Amino acid sequence: MSKRVGDVLTAVRRGRGGVSVSHNKNTAEMPVERMPVPEKVVLSMQQHIGVPCTPLVKVGDTVAVGQKIGDSDKYVSAPIHATISGKVTAVGDIKLANGIITKGVTIESDGEMREYEGIKPPVITNKQELCAAVRESGLVGLGGAGFPSHVKLNIPEDKEIDTLIVNAAECEPYITVDYRECIENAENVLKGVELLRDILGFKQVIIAIEDNKPKVFEIMKEIADRDNEAGDTIKLMTLRSRYPQGAEKMMVLSATGRKVPPGKLPADVGCVVINVASVAFIARYAETGKPLVSRSITVDGSAIREPKNLRVPIGTNIGDIIDYCGGFKSEPRKIISGGPMMGIAICDTDAPICKQNNALLAFEDKKDLVKKERDCIRCGRCVDVCPMSLMPTLIERFARVKDADRLKSIGVNVCMECGSCSYACPSGRPLVQYMRLAKQVLREESAK
């Protein structure tokens, strides 16, 4: 059982492994600033885990903000909406920041930001209507995973779910958009929590926050206290500040003491975990019916002239965002989409922001250098810090020789690619890359 310290719960159980990282939350006290409307946006049809969307518009069409321009009839997918008003100038292949080639729609702005006339608040009285509304909103996990939210909330009838965990940990260094969401939009967080609780029947809601965010605690405690008349179902929980505390399986273990088995989901142990920004968005969508057309991102790093938290239309060019932050103050050695631990290095800023992108980081030559790779010294630190109890060096060995049977037997697929092993390795081994290579070996074997 968790323990209550005053009016705040402490973690039920500590997860294994993890690393202590420098937080570098340089933009924590910078309010989210709305970026001016860009001259054009490029909207990828692949902004979520699952099946890409098919464009619903053609070159020459006039579109308005919130109009659906891409969709799929597959369940694991999420529609795409126009994020500015204007004219469609291109429909075809585009390249994303991670190098993936996919279909995209380019819209040139008319400067008006006209809203689509079909926007109206959804009717939500039961689970089916809730899931349908969330799907229509285009919401995917805003914490970075990009999993379609309606799939997560459509709890199977055979699952006994009793706990909603609102993930406000934000354990990745530099990123502060969830922190700002809690401070600037706390009322929406409360409304979203109450809506999900009432419609889906959660017996308890745990808002989980790392212990290095005292301002968020103060604000969220006030929100939780308002729920006393409704049975005190919303609780605040403090988590030790240790990466990767914000990972779903780690969060479930810390908040409830329940361990999610390999290959299973939080729903299999009675929990649903949802990012705090996603909860706040659901509340806004329920009131306005305006779909997901913009998101907050952190722009930071030693090479950025003016770090900021920004609200940008989805599809805005990465280079334009960096220019709005004063550009580079020195030549960047590395640019990352996402956080430094789980983000993806990019080599071209001429690419659009997608729904799941929560940060842009750029680092200069003299700082944040990659460790020089040397031979493994068999120190075992990678094993000690792995939250999933894996043996990264063994996985590296089997990945090199493409031994699919052994990779499967040692459970490489449960790796969440958190980067703790690479961070702890004194020899600079690219262990996360070997994890990904190992998973690719298994995919190729299963395709035979």
MIZA-685116 format. One record per residue (C-alpha): residue number from 1; z, y, x; chain. Coordinates in steps of 0.1 Angstrom, whole numbers, plus 5000, padded with zeros to 4 digits. Each point is the difference from the previous one (the first is absolute). Layout:
BEGIN
n, zz, yy, xx, chain
NUM, Z, Y, X, A
...
***
This chain:
BEGIN
n, zz, yy, xx, chain
1, 5000, 5000, 5000, A
2, 4994, 5036, 5011, A
3, 5029, 5022, 5007, A
4, 5004, 5034, 4984, A
5, 5011, 5028, 5023, A
6, 5009, 5029, 4977, A
7, 4970, 5001, 4976, A
8, 4976, 4985, 5025, A
9, 4992, 4963, 5006, A
10, 4997, 4986, 5034, A
11, 4975, 4973, 5010, A
12, 5008, 4965, 4988, A
13, 4986, 4983, 5031, A
14, 4984, 5012, 5032, A
15, 4966, 4987, 5008, A
16, 4994, 4983, 5034, A
17, 4982, 5017, 5028, A
18, 4984, 5034, 4999, A
19, 5001, 5028, 5025, A
20, 5016, 5034, 5004, A
21, 4972, 5025, 5003, A
22, 5000, 5038, 5006, A
23, 4997, 5015, 4965, A
24, 4981, 5032, 5010, A
25, 5002, 5013, 4964, A
26, 4988, 5034, 5012, A
27, 4986, 5010, 4966, A
28, 5030, 4989, 4979, A
29, 5009, 5036, 4990, A
30, 4964, 5011, 4994, A
31, 4992, 5002, 4963, A
32, 4968, 4984, 4989, A
33, 4972, 5026, 5002, A
34, 4969, 4997, 4978, A
35, 4968, 5001, 5020, A
36, 4972, 5021, 4987, A
37, 4972, 4982, 4981, A
38, 4975, 4985, 5025, A
39, 4963, 5007, 4998, A
40, 4994, 4963, 4994, A
41, 5018, 4967, 4997, A
42, 4988, 4965, 5009, A
43, 5017, 4974, 4977, A
44, 5000, 4964, 5012, A
45, 4996, 4973, 4975, A
46, 5025, 4979, 5021, A
47, 5034, 5017, 4999, A
48, 5022, 4971, 4991, A
49, 5007, 4964, 5008, A
50, 4976, 4979, 4979, A
51, 4964, 5003, 4987, A
52, 4982, 5033, 5007, A
53, 4988, 5021, 4971, A
54, 4964, 5005, 4989, A
55, 4988, 5037, 4998, A
56, 4997, 5012, 4964, A
57, 4981, 5031, 5009, A
58, 4966, 5009, 5016, A
59, 4987, 5028, 5021, A
60, 4996, 5032, 4980, A
61, 5028, 4992, 4975, A
62, 5026, 5028, 4994, A
63, 5036, 4988, 5000, A
64, 5034, 5014, 4993, A
65, 5035, 4995, 5015, A
66, 5014, 4967, 4987, A
67, 4967, 4985, 4988, A
68, 4996, 4964, 5008, A
69, 4972, 4995, 5025, A
70, 5007, 4964, 5012, A
71, 5014, 4969, 4984, A
72, 5000, 4962, 5001, A
73, 5005, 4973, 4974, A
74, 5022, 4980, 5024, A
75, 5037, 4999, 4995, A
76, 5011, 5008, 5035, A
77, 4983, 5034, 5003, A
78, 5006, 5036, 4990, A
79, 4975, 5026, 4987, A
80, 4990, 5031, 5020, A
81, 4999, 5035, 4985, A
82, 4983, 5032, 5010, A
83, 5025, 5022, 5019, A
84, 4980, 5033, 4998, A
85, 4975, 5013, 4975, A
86, 4964, 5003, 5010, A
87, 4967, 4981, 5005, A
88, 4995, 4965, 5014, A
89, 4978, 5004, 5031, A
90, 5001, 4965, 5014, A
91, 5008, 4964, 4990, A
92, 4998, 4974, 5027, A
93, 5015, 4985, 5032, A
94, 5027, 5020, 5017, A
95, 5023, 4993, 5030, A
96, 5038, 5001, 4996, A
97, 5024, 5010, 5027, A
98, 5007, 4963, 5008, A
99, 4963, 4994, 5006, A
100, 4994, 4981, 4968, A
101, 4966, 5007, 4983, A
102, 5003, 5002, 4962, A
103, 4984, 5018, 4970, A
104, 5009, 5036, 4994, A
105, 4993, 5029, 4978, A
106, 4996, 5035, 5014, A
107, 5008, 5030, 4978, A
108, 4993, 5036, 5009, A
109, 5025, 5025, 4985, A
110, 4990, 5026, 4975, A
111, 5032, 5019, 5008, A
112, 5013, 4997, 4965, A
113, 5023, 4969, 5000, A
114, 4991, 4994, 4964, A
115, 5021, 4971, 4985, A
116, 4982, 4972, 4981, A
117, 5002, 5006, 4963, A
118, 5010, 4965, 4993, A
119, 5034, 5003, 5018, A
120, 5029, 4995, 4976, A
121, 5035, 4984, 5003, A
122, 5000, 4962, 4995, A
123, 5019, 4983, 4972, A
124, 5026, 4978, 5017, A
125, 5024, 4979, 4977, A
126, 4998, 4966, 5016, A
127, 4992, 4981, 5032, A
128, 4963, 4995, 4991, A
129, 4995, 5037, 4994, A
130, 5019, 5009, 5031, A
131, 4979, 4978, 5023, A
132, 4968, 5011, 4983, A
133, 5010, 5037, 5005, A
134, 5009, 4994, 5037, A
135, 4967, 4983, 5006, A
136, 4981, 5029, 4983, A
137, 5018, 5024, 5022, A
138, 4986, 4984, 5032, A
139, 5034, 4997, 5015, A
140, 5004, 4978, 5031, A
141, 5030, 4997, 5023, A
142, 5005, 5035, 5015, A
143, 5022, 4987, 5028, A
144, 4969, 4988, 5019, A
145, 4994, 4965, 4987, A
146, 4974, 5010, 4974, A
147, 5009, 4971, 4976, A
148, 4989, 5008, 4964, A
149, 5032, 5010, 4982, A
150, 4991, 4985, 4966, A
151, 4999, 4966, 5015, A
152, 5035, 5003, 5015, A
153, 5014, 5013, 4966, A
154, 4983, 4973, 4979, A
155, 5028, 4976, 5005, A
156, 4991, 4964, 4989, A
157, 5019, 4987, 4970, A
158, 5015, 4971, 5021, A
159, 5016, 5024, 5024, A
160, 5036, 5011, 4994, A
161, 5001, 5035, 5015, A
162, 5032, 5020, 4999, A
163, 4998, 5025, 5028, A
164, 4977, 5030, 5007, A
165, 5003, 5012, 5036, A
166, 4987, 5035, 5007, A
167, 4990, 5002, 5036, A
168, 5009, 5034, 5015, A
169, 5008, 4987, 5035, A
170, 4969, 5014, 5018, A
171, 5010, 4983, 5032, A
172, 4967, 5008, 5020, A
173, 5004, 5027, 5025, A
174, 4985, 5035, 4993, A
175, 4991, 4994, 4963, A
176, 5020, 5022, 4975, A
177, 4980, 5000, 4968, A
178, 5024, 4977, 4981, A
179, 5029, 5021, 5012, A
180, 4984, 5031, 4986, A
181, 4992, 4982, 4968, A
182, 5037, 4993, 4995, A
183, 5009, 5036, 5007, A
184, 4972, 5018, 4982, A
185, 4994, 4976, 4970, A
186, 5033, 4983, 4994, A
187, 4997, 5006, 4962, A
188, 4967, 4980, 5000, A
189, 5017, 4972, 5019, A
190, 5027, 4998, 4974, A
191, 4975, 5000, 4971, A
192, 4979, 4974, 5016, A
193, 5030, 4977, 5007, A
194, 5011, 5004, 4964, A
195, 4966, 4992, 4986, A
196, 4996, 4969, 5021, A
197, 5035, 4988, 4992, A
198, 4997, 5005, 4963, A
199, 4966, 4985, 4996, A
200, 5004, 4971, 5024, A
201, 5036, 4993, 4993, A
202, 5015, 5002, 5035, A
203, 5038, 4994, 4999, A
204, 5005, 5021, 5031, A
205, 4981, 5025, 5021, A
206, 5008, 5005, 5037, A
207, 4987, 5031, 5017, A
208, 5001, 4989, 5037, A
209, 5002, 5027, 5027, A
210, 5006, 4998, 5037, A
211, 5033, 5016, 5012, A
212, 4982, 5027, 5020, A
213, 4990, 5020, 4969, A
214, 5032, 5017, 4987, A
215, 4981, 5026, 4980, A
216, 4982, 4973, 4980, A
217, 5033, 4983, 4994, A
218, 5015, 5032, 4985, A
219, 4970, 5005, 4977, A
220, 4996, 4964, 4989, A
221, 5037, 4996, 4994, A
222, 4999, 5028, 4975, A
223, 4971, 4982, 4983, A
224, 5018, 4966, 5000, A
225, 5031, 5016, 4985, A
226, 4980, 5012, 4970, A
227, 4994, 4963, 4991, A
228, 5037, 4993, 4994, A
229, 4997, 5004, 4962, A
230, 4972, 4974, 5000, A
231, 5022, 4974, 5017, A
232, 4999, 5010, 5036, A
233, 4969, 4979, 5007, A
234, 4986, 5024, 5027, A
235, 5018, 4995, 5033, A
236, 4996, 5016, 5034, A
237, 5000, 4978, 5031, A
238, 5004, 5010, 5036, A
239, 4980, 4980, 5026, A
240, 5005, 5000, 5037, A
241, 4973, 5019, 5018, A
242, 4981, 4973, 5017, A
243, 4963, 4993, 5000, A
244, 4984, 4982, 4980, A
245, 5027, 5005, 4973, A
246, 4974, 5013, 4975, A
247, 4980, 4967, 5000, A
248, 5001, 4983, 4965, A
249, 5016, 4968, 5011, A
250, 5025, 5018, 5022, A
251, 5008, 5024, 4972, A
252, 5007, 4971, 4975, A
253, 5023, 4983, 5025, A
254, 5020, 5031, 5007, A
255, 5002, 5012, 4964, A
256, 5008, 4967, 4983, A
257, 5007, 4973, 5027, A
258, 4970, 4980, 4986, A
259, 4976, 4985, 5026, A
260, 4963, 5000, 4990, A
261, 4986, 4966, 5011, A
262, 4969, 4998, 5022, A
263, 4969, 5005, 4979, A
264, 5019, 5014, 4971, A
265, 5005, 5035, 4985, A
266, 5031, 5020, 4990, A
267, 4993, 4990, 4964, A
268, 5008, 4964, 5009, A
269, 5036, 5010, 5007, A
270, 5004, 5024, 4970, A
271, 4990, 5033, 5016, A
272, 4973, 5026, 4998, A
273, 4997, 5025, 5030, A
274, 4981, 5032, 4994, A
275, 4996, 5031, 5022, A
276, 5018, 5031, 4990, A
277, 4968, 5021, 4999, A
278, 4984, 4974, 4977, A
279, 5030, 5002, 4976, A
280, 4997, 5038, 4999, A
281, 4962, 4999, 4994, A
282, 5005, 4975, 4971, A
283, 5023, 5026, 4983, A
284, 4974, 5028, 5005, A
285, 4972, 4978, 4987, A
286, 5020, 4990, 4969, A
287, 5005, 5037, 4992, A
288, 4965, 5014, 5008, A
289, 4976, 4971, 5002, A
290, 4985, 5015, 5032, A
291, 4990, 4971, 5023, A
292, 5006, 4996, 5038, A
293, 4978, 5027, 5015, A
294, 5021, 5014, 5028, A
295, 5028, 4988, 5022, A
296, 5025, 5014, 5026, A
297, 4995, 4992, 5037, A
298, 5019, 5009, 5032, A
299, 4979, 5015, 5028, A
300, 5019, 4999, 5033, A
301, 5000, 4989, 5036, A
302, 5001, 5017, 5034, A
303, 4963, 5009, 4998, A
304, 5002, 5018, 4966, A
305, 5004, 5038, 5003, A
306, 5017, 5005, 4966, A
307, 5017, 4969, 4986, A
308, 5002, 5000, 4962, A
309, 5006, 4981, 4968, A
310, 4969, 5004, 4979, A
311, 4988, 4992, 4965, A
312, 4963, 4992, 5003, A
313, 4973, 4989, 4976, A
314, 4992, 4963, 5007, A
315, 4967, 4998, 5018, A
316, 5006, 5031, 5021, A
317, 4986, 4998, 5035, A
318, 5026, 4992, 5027, A
319, 4985, 5025, 5024, A
320, 5003, 5027, 4973, A
321, 5037, 4991, 4996, A
322, 5007, 5003, 5037, A
323, 4981, 5033, 5002, A
324, 5022, 5013, 4972, A
325, 5030, 4992, 5021, A
326, 4987, 5021, 5028, A
327, 4979, 4973, 5017, A
328, 5010, 4983, 5032, A
329, 5020, 5020, 5026, A
330, 4988, 4975, 5026, A
331, 4975, 4972, 5002, A
332, 5016, 4970, 4981, A
333, 5003, 4967, 5018, A
334, 5005, 4982, 4967, A
335, 4997, 5008, 4963, A
336, 5017, 4977, 4975, A
337, 4995, 4997, 4963, A
338, 5035, 4991, 4987, A
339, 5032, 4996, 5021, A
340, 5002, 4992, 5037, A
341, 5013, 4965, 4994, A
342, 4977, 4986, 4973, A
343, 4972, 5027, 4999, A
344, 4965, 4995, 5012, A
345, 4985, 5019, 5029, A
346, 4968, 5018, 4991, A
347, 4973, 5013, 5023, A
348, 4982, 5023, 4976, A
349, 5015, 5027, 4978, A
350, 4968, 5002, 4979, A
351, 5014, 4977, 4974, A
352, 5017, 5005, 4966, A
353, 5037, 4997, 4990, A
354, 5007, 4971, 4977, A
355, 5027, 4993, 4975, A
356, 5021, 4979, 5023, A
357, 4999, 5025, 5030, A
358, 5035, 5016, 5003, A
359, 4996, 5016, 5035, A
360, 4977, 5013, 5027, A
361, 5015, 5000, 5035, A
362, 4984, 5012, 5032, A
363, 5015, 4996, 5035, A
364, 4990, 5017, 5033, A
365, 4995, 4984, 5034, A
366, 5034, 5007, 5015, A
367, 5021, 4986, 4972, A
368, 5002, 4967, 4981, A
369, 4980, 4981, 5025, A
370, 4993, 4963, 4993, A
371, 5020, 4977, 5024, A
372, 4980, 4984, 5028, A
373, 4993, 4964, 4991, A
374, 5015, 4974, 5024, A
375, 5007, 4963, 4999, A
376, 5026, 4987, 4976, A
377, 5034, 4996, 5017, A
378, 5014, 4976, 4973, A
379, 5029, 5024, 4992, A
380, 5000, 4991, 4963, A
381, 5004, 5035, 4988, A
382, 4971, 4997, 4976, A
383, 5017, 4970, 4984, A
384, 5033, 5018, 4997, A
385, 4985, 5030, 4981, A
386, 4976, 4981, 4977, A
387, 5013, 5005, 4964, A
388, 4982, 4968, 4989, A
389, 5014, 4978, 5028, A
390, 4966, 4993, 5016, A
391, 4992, 4993, 5036, A
392, 4973, 5026, 5009, A
393, 4993, 4987, 5035, A
394, 4993, 4965, 4986, A
395, 4977, 5015, 4974, A
396, 4982, 5019, 5027, A
397, 4995, 4968, 5019, A
398, 4986, 4981, 4970, A
399, 4978, 5030, 4989, A
400, 4984, 5001, 5034, A
401, 4988, 4964, 4997, A
402, 4994, 5003, 4962, A
403, 5023, 4971, 4992, A
404, 5000, 5005, 4962, A
405, 5022, 4970, 4993, A
406, 5029, 5011, 5022, A
407, 4997, 5036, 4988, A
408, 5004, 4988, 4965, A
409, 5029, 4978, 5008, A
410, 5020, 5028, 5017, A
411, 4994, 5023, 4970, A
412, 4980, 5029, 5014, A
413, 4990, 5011, 4965, A
414, 5035, 5012, 4992, A
415, 4996, 5026, 5028, A
416, 5000, 5035, 4984, A
417, 4986, 5016, 5032, A
418, 5029, 5024, 5002, A
419, 4995, 5005, 5038, A
420, 5037, 4993, 5009, A
421, 4989, 4973, 5025, A
422, 4975, 5023, 5018, A
423, 5025, 5029, 5000, A
424, 5027, 4978, 5017, A
425, 4977, 4983, 5025, A
426, 5007, 5013, 5035, A
427, 4967, 4986, 5012, A
428, 4979, 5020, 4975, A
429, 4984, 4969, 4984, A
430, 4978, 5009, 4970, A
431, 5019, 4975, 4978, A
432, 4991, 5015, 4967, A
433, 4963, 4997, 5008, A
434, 5005, 4964, 5008, A
435, 5018, 4996, 4966, A
436, 4969, 5014, 4983, A
437, 4977, 4978, 5022, A
438, 5020, 4970, 4990, A
439, 4997, 5007, 4963, A
440, 4962, 5005, 5005, A
441, 4999, 4965, 5016, A
442, 5016, 4986, 4969, A
443, 4976, 5018, 4977, A
444, 4970, 4987, 5019, A
445, 5014, 4965, 5000, A
446, 5006, 5000, 4962, A
447, 4965, 5014, 4994, A
448, 4984, 4969, 5017, A
***
